[in-house]
Amino acid sequence: MKLNNAVLSQSLPGYALPQYDRQAMARRSRQQPTWLHFGAGNLFRAFPAVLAQRLLNAGETDTGVLCCEAYDTDAVTQFLRPYDDLTLSVSLLADGSMEKEVVGSIAQSLTLPQDRCRVEEIFRAPSLQMVSFTITEKGYAVNAAVKEDMGRAPREAQTLLGALAACCLARFEACGAPLALVSMDNCSQNGEKLREGFFAVLDAWKAAGHVSPEAYAWVQEKLSFPWSMIDKITPRPHESVQKALAADGWEEMDIQVTGKNTYIAPFVNTEKPQYLVIEDDFPAGRPPLEKAGVLFTSRDTVNAVERMKVCTCLNPLHTALAIFGCLLGHTSIAGEMADPDLRDFVTTMAYEEGMPVVIDPGVIEPKAFLEEVLTQRFPNPFIPDTPQRIATDTSQKLPIRFGVDMGLHLERGTAGQLQRMPLVLAGWLRYLKAVDDQGQPFTCSPDPLLEKVQPIAQAIPFGTQATQEDFGSLLEDASIWGVDLKASGLSALVVEDFNRLNQGPGAVRTTLEQLRKG
């Protein structure tokens, strides 16, 4: 049994199938597109594409989503087109069961720069309401390639940001209809990041005479950049899911690594809980995604939801588990939640140090969200997520995941009561030594500051005591910690905690166990 259009007419027990005429949907979507999405990776196929299918199944819309990949085009050429743009979506439940669905809402798959003319044609369509993105935070960066585009004419742009700006200018010339550009990436103030990257290109072209005053004014008035908060753990495809699908009779379900180091397959595996909160700023209208569970609200509320998740209720716990999980030799987040010391650590940190300063966004109750994270999401043994993956780029995550709430404690005069947040920071310094709790070497996950900060930690021998001076100016670097640890009076505690963790083999375990037992 192969994943293609022919399988849609078969009986597939245990699988949810598209409940609409897919050929008619694809035809309408191509002729009168309403939704274009950039980024054809695992998150898109597991979440936005499934949302589109929900609307189609319910008869709430008759058009699907067109998708385009500009970075890792193998996602389209090897894992969508050969399968008639179908995807198998597998939700992994905590009891070990799977909810399996054939997703058919993708009406057309494209790549840049190969399909530039077709993409521009879509932008010219007055029917287009929204363009969404899951291209990772790095996708919005004005890197060297984008800077080269800034020196080119719009039609010669090679990057996604350049092509996007050029296609919007083409829309102005063709119809002048408004449009929403919606980042759905898992990063704070994602709409602003998209807007900044977009205008970096557009402003350069305007200065070079490529953009008329009328076109520039139209962009400012008619394009919106809504913020959003997305939350759905979607790890790389896992062999256990592949085997389960093979047992059901599916062929050609191989997991591959693309040339851009993306782990991808014809299927996606993901958790069932999901959240998508979007600023309701759609000047051309939008699909009725609220009927598929999406929350539409104000920008301030989106920001509050993001802060609740990223600063308190999920991401700090993930980073704490990542750091101590690597030191203790764990290879899964679920395995860590079965470890009494680690489970107690993140639970107590969340309730006693995070929740007193949590931002309540109103649309999602923080305590209920946190309870789901601690009791359902993190302990799910069938979500193959690893501390090693989450430990990637920790230096970039600490300011938001810990600095914000520590800053609130400092403002309120309660920072002196903190135990676990400073211990996580000390744990990262201990992690940088690349020596686990048994004294064995391991490889740290990639991090842009690794070359800068790792030598500082490694200069302190394993089993010895450090002083604040041993860390130089590192403890004062608010760009890493979110606060100046020295000026705030937290540096002494962080160094003291580091020394506890660095006493020798077993020191990390002993420290966590002592905390649990009080």
N, C-alpha and C positions, 0 to 999 in steps of 0.2 A: 504494500500500500504506500503510494507516494503522495506527498503534499502538493496538490494542484487542483485546478478547478473541477476536474472530474470527480474528485472525492466528495464534493459538496452534495452530489446527488445520491450518495450512499448512506446507509444507516450506520451510524458510528456510536454504539452504546458507550456512555461515559463521557461523551464529548458534546459541548454546546456548539452549535453550528450557526452560521449567519441565517437570520430569519427574513431575508429580503432577496430580491432579484439582483444578484451581484453584477451581472453584465449591464443591466439597465442603470444601476447605481454608478458604475464606472463610467458609462457613457455620459450620463448627466453631469457627473463631477468633472469630467474633462472639458465638456462644453461650457458649463457654467460653474466654475470652481468657486467654493466659498471658503475653503480652509486649506492652506499650504503649510507644511511643517518642514523645517530644516533640522536634520539630525536623525538618521534612520537607525540608531542604535537600540540597545536592549531596553532602555527606559521608555523610549517612544513606543516601541512595539508592545510593551507590557502595560502601558498606562494610557497616554493620549489616544492611541489607535483603538484600544478597548473601549474608551469613553465614546468614541465615534461609533463603534459598533452598537453600543447600548442605545444610542439615539436612533440609529437605523433600525434596529430590531423593534423598537417601540413605535416606529412610524413618526417620530418627532422631527425627522429630517429625511431628505431623499438624496443627499449628497454625502460622500465620504471625505477622506482626507488625502491630498496629494502630498507626497514626501520627497525631499531632496537631500542628498548627502554631498557635502563639499569637502570633507576632511578624509574620511576613510571610505572611499567609494566601493570597496569590496562588500560593505554591508548591503549595498543595492545589487551589485552585479553578481555576487555569489550567493546571497542569502535572501533576496526578495524576488528578483526577476525569474530565476530558475524555478521558483515555487509559485509562479503566477501571483506574486505579491501577497501571498498568504503567510500567516505566522501561526505557530502553535503557542498559545500562552498557557503556562502551567502555574497555578497558585498553589503554594506549598503550605498546608495547614499544620498547626502544632501537633495534631493527633496523628500525623503521618499520611493523611489522605491528600489527594490531589484533586483540584478542580481544573479540568482541561477544556480548552476552547480553541476552535479554529477561527482566527480573526481575519475577516475579509474586507475590512473597511478602507484599506489602502487602495485607492482607485488608480494610482499611477506612481511609479518610483522613478526618480530622476537623479542625475549627478551633475555636479559642477566641476570644471567648466564645460563638460561635454554637452550638456543639454541647456546651455545658456539661453538659446533662442526660445525654447519651450518655456523655460522659467519666466522669461520676460513676457511671453505671451500670457501667462497666467496672471502676472501683475497688471497687465493691461485690461484685464476683464473687470468690468464694473461690478460683477457679482461677488468678487473676492472680498471677504469680510475681515479675515484675520490671517496673519502669518505667525506661526509659533516656532519656538526654538528649544531644542535640547542639544546644545553643542559644547557643554561644559563651560566653566567660568573662563578657561583659557581661550575659548572661541571668541570672546569679546575684546581680547587684548589687542592693542595697536602695536603689533610686532613688526619685524623688519619687512615681511611680505606685504603687510597692510600699508606700511610707509611707502613702499614702492608703488602700490596702487594709487596713493595720494599724489604721486607725480605723473600718473598716466591720465589719459582721457577716460571718461566713464565707460565707454564701450570696450575699452581694453583692460578693464579691471579683472584680476585673476582670483582674488580672495573672496570669501563669503561676504565680509563686510563691504568690500568694494562692489561686488555684484549686487548686493542688497540695495545699496545706495543708488546704483545705476538703474536698477529695475524700478525703484520708487520714482525716479525722475521720468522713466518711460511711462509710468502710470499717470503722472501729471500731464504729460503730453497727450496721452491716449484718451483719458476720460476725466481726470481730476477728481475721481471719487476718493473719499477718505479711506483710512485703513488703520487697523490696530496691529502693531508688532509686539508680540507677547513672548517674553522669555519665560520658559518653564524650567530653567536650570536651578539646581539646588545650591543657590548662593544668595546672600543677603542683597537686597536692593537690586535684584537682577535686571529689572526694567531700566534702571538708571545706568547700569553697566552697558546694556545694549545701546541705549541712547548716546552715551558718551563715545562709544566706538563708531557708531553710525555718523555722528556729527563731526568726529575727527576727520573722517574721509570727506564728508560733504563740505566742511569749511575749507579744506585744502583745495577742493575743486572750485569752490566759489572764488577763492582768492586767485586762482589761475584762470578765471573767466569761463569755466565750463558749466557753471550753474547760473541761470538768470535770476535776477531779483524776484521775479514772479514765482519761479519754481521754488526758490528758497523759502519764500513766504508761505507757499502752499504746504511745504513740508512742516514748517513750524505750526501751521494752523490745523492741518488735516490729518497728520499722523499722530497716533498715540503710542505710548510705550508703557503699558500697564505693568505693575509689579505683581509678582506671584510668589506663593510658597508651595512647593511640591514636596511630598514625603511618601516614598514607597521604596523600600529596600529591594533592589533588583541586582543581585550579584551575578557574576559571570555564569554562563551555562554550566551545569554540573553533570558529571558522569552518571550519578544515580538517576537523574531525570531522563537522561538519554537512554539508559537501560530500561526504564519503565516504559518509555515510548516504543522502544524496539520490541518489548514484550507484547505491546498492543498491536504490533504488526507494521509499524512505520519503518520505512526504508530511508536511507540517506539522511540520517539525523546526526551526522558527525559534527563534533565541536572543533573549530579551527581557530588559529591565531592569525590575524591578518598581518600584512606588512607594517601596519601602524600599531601593532601589538594589542589589538582588540580581540578579546575572546568572544566568539559569536557562533551561532548555530541557527538552524531553521526554527528553533524553539527558543522561548525565553522562560526562565523560572523566576518567580517573585513571591513575595509575601502577599497575603490577602488585604491587610489593612492599607489604606491609602488616603491621602489628603491632598487636595489641590484647592488653594484659596487664591482668587484673582481679583485685582482691582477692576471694578466695573467701569471701564473707560474704552468703549468700543464705538467709535463714531460712525462705522458702517454697519452696525448691527453685529450679531454673532450667533453661532449655533446655540440652542437652548441647553447648554451643558449643565445647568443647575438641575436638570431632570436626570442627569447621570451622577449626581452627587457632588458636583463642583460648587464651592461657595463663592459667591460674588459679593464684594464689599468695598469699603473705602481703602485708599492707599495706607492710611494710618493703621487700619486694622490688619491689613496684610503684613505690615512691618511688625506689628505687635505679635502676630502669630509666628512670624519668622523668629523674632527674638525669644519667644517662649520656647520654641523648639531648639534653636541653635545655641542659645545661651544657658538654658536650664534643663529642659525636660528630655532631651535625646542626645544631642551631639556631644556635650561634655561627658556624658556617661560612656558614650562610644569611645571617646579618646582615652578616658581612664582605663577602660577595658583593653584598649589597644596597647597602651604602654605596659601595664602590668601583665597582660596576657603574653606579650612577647618575652618579658623577663622570666615568666614562670613556665614558658614552653607550651602554652596553649595554642591550638590551631583553629579554634572555632569560637565564635561569640557565644553560641549556645552552651558549649562546654565550659566556658567561663561562668555562665550563670548557674551552672550546676556545682561550681566551686563555692562553698559557703563563705569563704573569706572575701572573694571578689563580689559575690552577690550582695553581701552585707555592706561592702564598701560603697558600691554605686547607689544602693538603695538609701543608705544613711546620708550620703553626700547629697542626693537629690532632695530628700525630704527635710533635712536639717539645715543644709547650707544653701540649696538652690531655691526651694519653694518660698522661703521667707522674703525673697526679693523678686519672685517671678512676675513677669508682665502678664496680666490676664487680658487676652484679646477680646473676650466677650463671645465670639462665635464658636470657640472651642474651649472646653473647660480644662485648665491645666492639670488638675489632679487626675481627672479621668484619662487624659492623654498620657500622663506619666505612668499611671497604673497599667495601661495597655502596653506601654514600652517594657516595663519591668516584668510583667506577668505573662505576656503573650508574645511580643515581638522578639525581644532579645533571647528568651529561652527556647524559641522554636528550633528544635534540632534539625529541621529539614530545610532551613535557610542556610546555605553553605557560605556564610560570611566569615572572614578571618580577621584577627587582630592585626595581622601583617598588612592587609590591604588598608585598613582604617588608619594605621600608623603612618601612611604616606602623607607627606607634606605637613607634619604636625606643627612645625614652626609657623606655618601660615594660619593654622587653626586656633592656636592657643589664645591669641588676643580676643577673639570673639567668644570662643567656647568657655573661657575662664576669666578673661580680663574684664568683661562687661559686668558680670555678677560680683566679682571681687571689688570692682569700682563702686558698685552700689553699696556693698558692705562698708567700704571705706567712708562713703558719704554719710552712712547712718551710724558710724562709730562701732560697728559690730565685727570688724575684720579680725579683731583679736580673738574671737570665738571660733574662727575657722581652723579646722584640722585637716580635712580631706582634700580640699582644693589645693592648698599649698603642697600637700604630699604628692599630688599628681604632677605638679611642676617639678618637684624634686625627683619624682619617678622618671620624668623625661630626661633630666640631666643624667640620672643613673642609666637609663636606656641608651644614651649616646655613647656610653663606654663600649657598647656592643659586646657585652659579657653578660650571660644570663645569670639566674640566681644560683646556679650550680657552678658558676665560674667558667662556663664553656662559652666560646665565641659564637656569635650569630651575626647575621648581616642586617643592618638597619634598613628600613624601607626608604625609598627615594625621598629626598627633601632638598629644596633649593638652598637651604642654609647649612646643610650637613658639613660641607668642607670648612665653613667658618666656625661652627660651634663644637663640632665633635672633637677637634684637638684639645679644646679646653677641658672637656670632661675626661678625655683619655690621658691627659697629663697627670691626673690624680690617681695614684695606684689603687688597684682593687684591694680592699681590706684596710685602707688608711683613712684618716680624718682630714677633711678639707676646711679651709677658712674662707671667709667671704672674699678675701684678696685673691685666692686661687682662681676665682671666676672672673677677675678683672671687671670690665664694665658690663659684662653680660647681664648681670642682675639688675642693672639700671636701664636696660634696653626695653622701653615700653612697646616698641614695634613687635617684639616677640611675646611679651607677657600680657600686653594690654594695659599694664600699669608699671610704673617704676617701682620695682620691689624694694629697692633700698630706701627711696624717699618715703614710701608708704609704711615702712617698718616691718615688711614681710620677709625681707631677705634673710634675716637671721634664722627664722623658722624654716625657710626653704633649705638653707645650708645644713641646719640641724637634722632635718628629715633626710637630706641626701646622705649624711653621714650614717644615719641609722640603716639606710638601704644599702650602703656600701661597706658594711662591716666585714663581709665575707660571705661564703656560700650559705644560703638559707636565710640571709638577712631580710630579703624582701618578704618571703613567706612569714617569717617571725613577726615583722612589723605589722603586716595585715592581720595576722591572727590575733595579735595583742589588741589591735583596734577593735576587732569584732567582739572579743571577750571583755573589753572595757577595762 
